[in-house]
């Protein structure tokens, strides 16, 4: 099995970018959830908190992936133009 180095590089870059974005975002979202009152120990509150966090993280992931994909497409077009 051969590894596509460009795909691996893109995957690692996207995952590293996700970590840099998501860690502080998670802290901020937990603070917001606490402030608006949906971060407590009740199971229904945990469900609402999970829906809230999943919605935000999904939206951020789509936007992040869009920009990462476009970055690598531009980089590839530049490399193709040079050769």
PAZAPA-4460 file (N, C-alpha, C; in steps of 0.05 Angstrom, whole numbers, plus 32768, in hexadecimal, padded with zeros to 4 digits):
% residues 83
    n_x    n_y    n_z   ca_x   ca_y   ca_z    c_x    c_y    c_z   seq   type   mol
   8011   7FE8   8000   8000   8000   8000   8012   8019   8000     1      X     A
   800E   802A   7FED   801D   8043   7FEB   800E   805A   7FF8     2      X     A
   801D   806C   8003   8011   8083   8010   8012   809B   7FFE     3      X     A
   7FFC   80A8   7FFA   7FFB   80C1   7FEA   8006   80D7   7FFC     4      X     A
   801E   80E0   7FF7   802C   80F3   8009   801D   810E   800A     5      X     A
   8012   8116   7FF3   8003   8130   7FF3   7FEA   812E   8004     6      X     A
   7FDC   8117   8002   7FC4   8114   8013   7FCB   8112   8030     7      X     A
   7FE1   8105   8036   7FEA   8103   8052   7FF2   811E   805D     8      X     A
   8000   812E   804D   8008   8149   8055   7FEF   815A   805A     9      X     A
   7FDC   8158   8048   7FC3   8168   804B   7FB4   815F   8064    10      X     A
   7FB3   8145   8069   7FA5   813B   8080   7FB2   8144   809A    11      X     A
   7FCC   8142   809B   7FDB   814B   80B3   7FD7   8169   80B7    12      X     A
   7FD9   8178   80A2   7FD6   8195   80A4   7FBA   819C   80AD    13      X     A
   7FA6   818F   80A2   7F8A   8195   80AA   7F85   818D   80C7    14      X     A
   7F90   8176   80D0   7F8D   816E   80EB   7F9B   8181   80FF    15      X     A
   7FB3   818A   80F8   7FC1   819C   8109   7FB2   81B7   810B    16      X     A
   7FA8   81C0   80F4   7F98   81D8   80F4   7F7F   81D5   8105    17      X     A
   7F72   81BE   8103   7F5A   81B8   8113   7F61   81B9   8131    18      X     A
   7F77   81AF   8139   7F7F   81AF   8155   7F82   81CC   815F    19      X     A
   7F90   81DC   814F   7F95   81F8   8156   7F7B   8208   8158    20      X     A
   7F68   8201   8147   7F4E   820F   8147   7F3C   8204   815D    21      X     A
   7F3A   81E9   815F   7F25   81DD   816F   7F2B   81DE   818D    22      X     A
   7F44   81DD   8195   7F4A   81DD   81B2   7F40   81F7   81BF    23      X     A
   7F49   820F   81B5   7F3F   8227   81C1   7F21   822B   81BC    24      X     A
   7F17   8221   81A5   7EFA   8223   81A0   7EEA   8213   81B4    25      X     A
   7EF4   81FC   81BB   7EE7   81EB   81CF   7EE5   81F9   81EA    26      X     A
   7EFB   8205   81F2   7EFC   8214   820C   7EE8   822B   820B    27      X     A
   7EE8   823A   81F5   7ED5   8250   81F2   7EB8   8247   81F2    28      X     A
   7EB3   8231   81E4   7E97   8227   81E3   7E8D   821D   81FE    29      X     A
   7E9F   8210   820D   7E97   8208   8228   7E91   8220   823A    30      X     A
   7EA1   8235   8237   7E9B   824E   8246   7E81   825A   823E    31      X     A
   7E7B   825A   8224   7E62   8265   821A   7E4B   8254   8224    32      X     A
   7E4E   8239   8222   7E39   8227   822B   7E33   822B   8249    33      X     A
   7E48   822F   8259   7E44   8234   8275   7E36   824F   8279    34      X     A
   7E3E   8263   826A   7E32   827E   826C   7E14   827D   8266    35      X     A
   7E0C   826E   8250   7DF0   826E   8249   7DE0   8258   8257    36      X     A
   7DEE   8249   8268   7DE0   8237   827A   7DDB   821B   826F    37      X     A
   7DEA   8211   825B   7DE5   81F6   8251   7DFC   81E3   8259    38      X     A
   7E0D   81EB   826A   7E23   81DA   8273   7E20   81D3   8290    39      X     A
   7E11   81BF   8296   7E0D   81B5   82B1   7E0F   8197   82B1    40      X     A
   7E07   818A   82C6   7E0B   816D   82C9   7DF2   815D   82BF    41      X     A
   7DDD   816A   82B8   7DC5   815B   82AF   7DC9   814E   8294    42      X     A
   7DBD   8137   8290   7DC1   8128   8276   7DB4   8137   825F    43      X     A
   7D9D   8145   8264   7D91   8154   824E   7DA2   816C   8247    44      X     A
   7DAF   8178   825B   7DC2   818E   8256   7DDA   8184   8246    45      X     A
   7DE4   816C   824D   7DFA   8161   823E   7DF3   815C   8221    46      X     A
   7DDB   8153   821C   7DD2   814F   8200   7DD2   8169   81F1    47      X     A
   7DC6   817E   81FE   7DC5   8199   81F1   7DE1   81A3   81EC    48      X     A
   7DF3   81A0   8200   7E0F   81A8   81FD   7E1C   8199   81E6    49      X     A
   7E17   817F   81E4   7E23   816F   81CF   7E19   8179   81B3    50      X     A
   7E00   817F   81B1   7DF5   8189   8197   7E01   81A4   8191    51      X     A
   7E04   81B5   81A5   7E10   81D0   81A1   7E2D   81CD   8197    52      X     A
   7E3D   81BD   81A6   7E59   81BA   819F   7E5C   81AD   8183    53      X     A
   7E4C   8198   817E   7E4E   818A   8164   7E47   819D   814D    54      X     A
   7E33   81AE   8151   7E2B   81C1   813C   7E41   81D4   8136    55      X     A
   7E4D   81DF   814B   7E62   81F3   8147   7E7B   81E6   813A    56      X     A
   7E83   81CF   8145   7E9B   81C2   813B   7E98   81B9   811E    57      X     A
   7E80   81B0   8117   7E7A   81A7   80FB   7E7C   81BF   80E8    58      X     A
   7E71   81D5   80F0   7E72   81ED   80DF   7E8F   81F6   80DC    59      X     A
   7E9E   81F7   80F2   7EBA   81FF   80F1   7ECA   81EB   80DF    60      X     A
   7EC5   81D2   80E2   7ED3   81BE   80D2   7ECE   81C1   80B4    61      X     A
   7EB6   81C7   80AC   7EAF   81CB   8090   7EBE   81E3   8085    62      X     A
   7EBE   81F9   8094   7ECC   8211   808B   7EEA   820C   808A    63      X     A
   7EF5   81FF   809F   7F12   81F9   80A0   7F1A   81E8   8088    64      X     A
   7F0B   81D3   8083   7F12   81C0   806E   7F10   81CE   8053    65      X     A
   7EFD   81E0   804F   7EFA   81EE   8036   7F13   81FF   8031    66      X     A
   7F1D   820D   8045   7F35   821D   8041   7F4E   820C   803E    67      X     A
   7F50   81F6   804C   7F68   81E5   8049   7F68   81D8   802D    68      X     A
   7F51   81CF   8024   7F4F   81C3   8009   7F57   81D7   7FF4    69      X     A
   7F4C   81F0   7FF6   7F53   8204   7FE2   7F70   820C   7FE3    70      X     A
   7F7C   820C   7FFB   7F99   8212   7FFD   7FA9   81FD   7FEE    71      X     A
   7FA3   81E4   7FF2   7FB2   81CF   7FE5   7FAC   81CE   7FC7    72      X     A
   7F94   81D5   7FBE   7F8E   81D6   7FA1   7F9E   81EC   7F94    73      X     A
   7FA0   8204   7FA1   7FB0   821A   7F96   7FCD   8212   7F95    74      X     A
   7FD7   8206   7FAA   7FF3   81FD   7FAB   7FF9   81E9   7F94    75      X     A
   7FE6   81D7   7F8F   7FEA   81C3   7F7A   7FE9   81D1   7F5E    76      X     A
   7FD7   81E4   7F5B   7FD6   81F3   7F41   7FEF   8202   7F3C    77      X     A
   7FFA   820E   7F51   8014   821D   7F4F   802A   820A   7F47    78      X     A
   802B   81F3   7F54   803F   81DF   7F4E   803C   81D5   7F31    79      X     A
   8023   81D1   7F28   801E   81C7   7F0D   8026   81DC   7EF8    80      X     A
   8022   81F6   7EFF   8029   820B   7EED   8047   820E   7EE9    81      X     A
   8056   8208   7EFE   8073   820A   7EFE   807F   81F3   7EEC    82      X     A
   8073   81DC   7EED   807D   81C5   7EDE   8071   81C5   7EC4    83      X     A
***
